[in-house]
Amino acid sequence: MNRKIIAATGAAFLALAGCKGKAKEGAELGRAYFQGMGCVRCHRIGGEGGRVGPDLTLVGFRKSRDWLDTWLENPPAWKKNTIMPNFHLQADMRRAIVDYLASLKGQDYGDKRPWMAPEFDGDPVRRGEALFKGAGCATCHGLKGAGGYPNNNVVGGKIPALTYAADGYSKEELKERIRNGKVPDKADPNGTAPLLVMPPWGEVLNEDEIDAVADYVLSLRPAGAEDWE
C-alpha cells in the first residue's frame, strides 16, 4: 500500500514538474517572440522598453491568462480605439507569448520600483500617481481614473471611473479594497465570468504603497464638486 502511495506521489510530482518545465519553456519562447517582434518598442518591462503602451512588469499579476489570450488574438475586438494592431498571431505563438506575459509579476523591478524614487519622498499623492501608472492600475481604470475600459458581462460593459471614489469610500475602506481586490458582479448571472478582475494588490504592494495609491485616488475628486449631505 505504501509503495502504491509513494509511486502515485512520485508520478504526480513528475507530472507537476513537467508542467512547470513546459510553462518555463513556453515563457522563454514567448520572451523571444516578444523581443523579436519589437514589442519592447512600445512596452516597458522593468527598466527597459518604450512607454507608448502599458508597462508590463506586473501584467502577469493584474491580468488573467484568459484575458491575455483574448487580447492578443484581436486587440481591437476588445477595445475598438486601441492603437495596438491585430498581429494575427498563430495559436502556438500566441500561447507562448501568453506564457511569458503571465510570468511577469514584478520580478523585473528588482529592488528599484520606479515610484519609490527619492523625487516622490514627502509627496504621497505624486508617488501614488506614479504607482497608479507604473503598476498598471490605469490599464483598467484609465488615466487619472477616468474609467471606460471595456469588460465583459459587467453592468454598462465598462470599468467604472474612480473620479468620485472619495464620495463612496473612506480612506481605510479604499485601502481595504485595493489590498484585497474585487471580482465584479455579473450583469447576467448566467453568463460567463468577467475576464478583468481587480487583483489583491496587497500581495505585491506594501502598506506604504497602498496608502499612496489611496491618497492619489481620493485626490481625483474634482475641485468644487458638490457634496452629498
C-alpha positions in Angstrom: 0.0 0.0 0.0 2.8 2.4 1.0 4.6 1.6 -2.3 1.5 2.5 -4.3 1.1 5.8 -2.4 4.8 6.6 -3.0 4.6 5.7 -6.6 1.4 7.8 -7.1 3.0 10.7 -5.3 6.2 10.4 -7.4 4.1 10.3 -10.6 2.2 13.4 -9.6 5.4 15.2 -8.7 6.9 14.3 -12.1 3.8 15.4 -13.9 3.8 18.7 -12.0 7.5 19.2 -12.7 6.8 18.5 -16.4 4.0 21.1 -16.5 6.2 23.7 -14.8 9.0 22.8 -17.2 6.8 23.3 -20.2 5.5 26.6 -18.8 9.0 27.8 -18.3 10.0 26.6 -21.8 6.9 28.4 -23.2 7.7 31.6 -21.3 11.3 31.6 -22.7 10.0 31.1 -26.2 7.4 33.8 -25.7 10.1 36.2 -24.5 12.0 35.5 -27.7 8.9 36.3 -29.7 8.2 39.4 -27.7 11.7 40.7 -28.3 11.9 39.6 -31.9 8.6 41.3 -32.8 9.8 44.5 -31.3 7.1 44.7 -28.6 9.7 46.4 -26.4 9.5 49.5 -28.6 6.1 50.2 -27.0 6.0 48.3 -23.8 8.3 48.6 -20.8 9.4 45.7 -18.6 11.5 46.6 -15.6 13.7 49.5 -16.6 13.8 48.7 -20.3 11.4 49.4 -23.2 9.1 52.0 -24.6 6.3 54.0 -23.0 3.8 54.2 -25.8 1.9 51.2 -24.4 1.3 50.0 -20.8 4.1 48.9 -18.6 4.0 45.1 -18.5 6.3 44.5 -15.5 3.3 43.4 -13.4 0.9 42.2 -16.2 1.0 38.6 -15.1 -0.3 39.6 -11.7 -3.1 42.0 -12.9 -4.3 40.2 -15.9 -5.6 36.6 -16.3 -4.2 34.2 -18.9 -7.7 34.0 -20.5 -7.8 37.8 -20.9 -4.2 37.9 -22.3 -5.1 35.3 -24.8 -8.3 37.1 -25.8 -6.5 40.4 -26.1 -3.6 39.1 -28.2 -6.0 37.2 -30.5 -7.5 40.5 -31.6 -6.9 43.7 -29.6 -9.4 46.0 -31.5 -12.1 43.4 -30.9 -11.8 44.0 -27.2 -11.1 47.8 -27.3 -12.1 49.5 -30.5 -9.9 52.6 -30.1 -6.7 50.8 -29.1 -3.6 51.7 -31.0 -2.3 48.2 -30.8 -2.9 46.4 -34.1 -4.0 42.8 -34.7 -0.8 40.9 -35.4 -2.8 37.8 -36.5 -0.6 35.6 -34.3 -0.7 31.9 -34.8 -2.2 30.0 -31.9 1.2 28.4 -30.8 3.0 31.8 -31.0 0.2 33.5 -29.0 0.2 30.8 -26.4 4.0 31.2 -25.9 3.6 35.0 -25.5 0.8 34.5 -23.0 3.1 32.1 -21.1 5.7 34.9 -21.0 3.4 37.7 -20.1 1.7 35.6 -17.4 5.2 35.1 -15.8 5.7 38.8 -15.3 4.8 39.5 -11.7 7.1 42.3 -10.8 10.4 40.4 -10.6 12.0 42.6 -13.2 11.8 45.6 -10.9 14.3 44.0 -8.6 14.6 46.4 -5.6 14.1 49.5 -7.7 10.4 50.1 -8.1 10.2 53.4 -10.1 7.6 55.0 -7.8 9.9 54.6 -4.8 12.4 57.1 -6.3 13.6 59.9 -3.9 11.8 62.5 -6.1 8.5 61.3 -4.6 9.6 61.4 -0.9 7.2 63.6 1.1 4.6 63.6 -1.6 2.3 60.5 -1.3 -0.1 61.8 -4.0 2.6 62.1 -6.6 4.0 58.7 -5.5 0.5 57.2 -5.8 0.1 58.7 -9.2 3.4 57.2 -10.4 2.4 53.8 -8.9 -1.1 54.0 -10.5 0.5 54.4 -13.9 3.6 52.2 -13.4 1.9 49.2 -11.8 -0.8 49.2 -14.4 -3.9 50.4 -12.5 -4.5 52.8 -15.3 -4.8 50.0 -17.9 -8.2 49.2 -16.4 -9.3 52.3 -14.5 -8.0 54.8 -17.2 -5.6 57.7 -16.9 -6.5 59.8 -13.9 -9.1 57.2 -13.0 -11.4 58.2 -15.9 -12.7 54.7 -16.4 -14.4 53.5 -19.6 -12.2 50.4 -20.2 -14.2 47.5 -21.6 -15.1 44.4 -19.6 -17.3 41.5 -20.5 -20.6 40.8 -18.6 -20.5 43.7 -16.3 -23.1 46.4 -15.9 -22.6 49.0 -18.6 -19.9 46.9 -20.2 -17.1 49.1 -18.8 -15.0 49.5 -15.8 -16.3 52.5 -13.8 -14.4 55.7 -13.2 -12.7 56.4 -9.9 -13.2 60.2 -10.1 -15.7 60.2 -7.3 -14.3 57.3 -5.2 -14.0 59.8 -2.3 -17.8 60.0 -2.2 -18.2 56.3 -1.6 -15.2 55.2 0.4 -13.3 56.4 3.4 -9.5 56.1 3.0 -9.4 52.9 5.1 -12.2 51.4 3.1 -10.4 52.2 -0.1 -7.2 50.7 1.1 -9.0 47.5 2.0 -10.5 47.3 -1.5 -7.0 47.9 -3.0 -5.4 45.4 -0.6 -8.0 42.6 -1.2 -9.2 43.2 -4.7 -12.7 42.6 -6.1 -14.3 40.3 -8.6 -17.0 42.4 -10.4 -20.6 41.3 -10.2 -22.0 39.7 -13.4 -24.5 41.7 -15.4 -26.0 38.4 -16.5 -25.8 35.9 -13.6 -26.0 33.0 -16.1 -23.3 34.5 -18.3 -19.5 34.0 -18.4 -17.4 35.5 -15.6 -15.8 38.9 -16.3 -12.3 38.4 -17.6 -11.0 41.5 -15.9 -11.0 41.5 -12.1 -9.2 43.7 -9.5 -6.4 41.5 -8.1 -5.5 41.6 -4.4 -2.7 44.2 -4.6 -1.8 43.5 -1.0 0.1 40.5 -2.4 2.6 42.7 -4.3 2.4 46.2 -2.7 3.4 47.1 0.9 1.2 49.2 3.1 3.0 52.5 2.3 2.4 51.8 -1.4 -1.2 51.0 -0.9 -1.6 54.2 1.3 -0.1 56.3 -1.6 -2.5 54.8 -4.2 -5.4 55.6 -1.9 -4.2 59.2 -1.4 -4.0 59.6 -5.2 -7.4 58.1 -5.9 -9.0 60.2 -3.3 -7.3 63.3 -4.8 -9.1 62.7 -8.2 -12.4 64.2 -7.0 -12.8 67.4 -9.0 -12.3 70.6 -7.0 -15.6 72.3 -6.4 -17.7 69.2 -6.8 -20.9 69.3 -4.7 -21.0 67.3 -1.5 -24.0 65.0 -0.9 -25.4 65.7 2.5 
